[in-house]
Amino acid sequence: MNQTAFAESSAFFINSQENTYVAARKWFVIFCAFHFILWLLIPSLLYGNPPTDSVEGVAWGNLWLWGYEKHPFLAPWLTAFFADITGMVGWSIYFLSQLSVIVCFWAVWRLANKVLAPWHALIAVVLLEGVSYYNFQSTSFNPNVLMLPMWALTSLVFYNALTQGKLKWWILLGISAGLALLTKYESGMLFFIMLLVMLITEQGRAAFKHYGIYLSAIIAIIVFLPNLIWLAKHNFVAVAYATHELGTEKIKHLPKIIAIFLHPLKFLAEQLGTIAAAFLLYWPFYQRGKATNNGFKTFDQRFFMLMGLGPLVLILLISLFSGATLVSRWAFPFFSLTGIFLVAWLQPVITAARLKTFAVLVVALNFLMLLGSIYIFVVAPHITHKADHYEFFPGKVIANSLTQQWQDYYHTPLPYAAGMHDVVVNISAFSKDRPVPYFNWNKMESPWIDEAKMKKQGAVFVLLLTNRLPFQQVKDTIQQRYPQLTHESIESFPRLTRAQVPPVKLWVAFLPPNSQ
């Protein structure tokens, strides 16, 4: 259907004084505003405590280092900065999360409009609402969420650089690629796919003859250099973390040929479940036999097929040939361009009635997710008498209580918090003294720690009491390492729900200043 026929059949959406692009852009802005407000309000109203990854980001970011034991510094710095300027750890994190999603939507919208008609471009963006990485899984700001805009922006400027060849796009590509790598080292996969695009397309091969691509590479290296230097000084500690995460698991009692395919097939099934709602949203536009590739030029076909599907195929191949186990969240940024590829391939049949149905489905999907969130965070604890989600953890209460105890004992700001990771990140993030975290008393997890300095200044020690923890054994080990510990106690803190659920129990002790 050409744009003129479409405009005539879509009077509900298009004012006669507006062209199709202006009308589509208006609905794009409405969609972004709807998404932003809804997914800012849901966690702000329902979460008692921010998710652990976000609190961890604040704890890291408050140190303002050039790197951390798991990830580069960009996401922690942004998390700490937004917490600082708003004066709280809470809604500012959810604001940052949805800002990231909206920037991703904007980049996809701009890119889609280069190869699709305006209403098709709008559909390509809104289909992402059917991918859980862009809604309820995006509420916890972390490197995965930040990869959404960074990968989308990098793809946009990469397309512009290849198709226009202007120096400004190569410069912007270097900046965005460097920032993508400072978001998460996983971005190296995106660069590999970009290299494939350059090798198998005429525009890409032509780019090797000009200095823009080399300038872009130099800029990306310069942007990434501070973290690279930090990694070198700390024995590439993040590599050890990545190796541990990308472990291999032998599948017992299964034939070898089945075991080889089990991990990639499991990961693929998880991703199909994650994006399934996007296909349901597309249903109003589907018409049998309509699929075609006529909407793409040859370069565009290859670009969006590789950029949209390449990362998923690449990680499946890595797992297949290495036997590595894959974590579902690693696919967070993989699908931003998939909507463009699918819309161009499937060629949606657009009418005013179909657009109305599409809009209703989008609202209905979000309403169902809202009801699901209310059930999980309000209703379920009363039914199950359990509140195991991190969003119920009384992080701020614990931080304030232990900070006050420290100051009552020693009349100085609390300098260090040492102990179990999930508790320490909350103390470091919420305490007004911003104590330096010492995760699990392990220097591999806290390479910034100087134990001699900690013993001189003192610290609060914490253990979270759970059925899985051999408490006495762990406590004895800690006391052998730090015999000066004092003011031991077992403390209880109610979880952040009105339901009758067990409290959080902590073993607390204090390492006094000058405990050399």
ABEGO torsion letter per residue (X at the ends): XBAAAAAAAAAAABBAABBAAAAAAAAAAAAAAAAAAAAAAAAAAABABBBAAAAAAAAAAAAGBABBAABBAAAAAAAAAAAAAAGBBEAAAAAAAAAAAAAAAAAAAAAAAAABBAAAAAAAAAAAAABAAABAAAABBBAAAAAAAAAAAAAAAAAAAAAAGBAAAAAAAAAAAAAAAAABAAAAAAAAAAAAAAAABAAAAAAAABAAAAAAAAAAAAAAAAAAAAAAAAGGAAAAAAAAABBBBBBBGBBAAAAAAAAAAAAAAAAAAAAAAAAAAAAAABBBGABBAAABBAAAAAAAAAAAAAAAAAAAAAAAAAGBBBBAAAAAAAAAAAAAAAAAAAGBBBBAAAAAAAAAAAAAAAAAAAAAAAAAAAAAAAAAGBBABAAABBAAAAAAAAAAAAAAAAGBBBABBBEBAAAAAAAAAABAAGBBBBBGGBAAABAABBAAAAAAAEBBBBBBBBAABBAAAAAAAAAAABAABBGBBBBBBBBBBABBBBBBBBBBBBBBBGAX
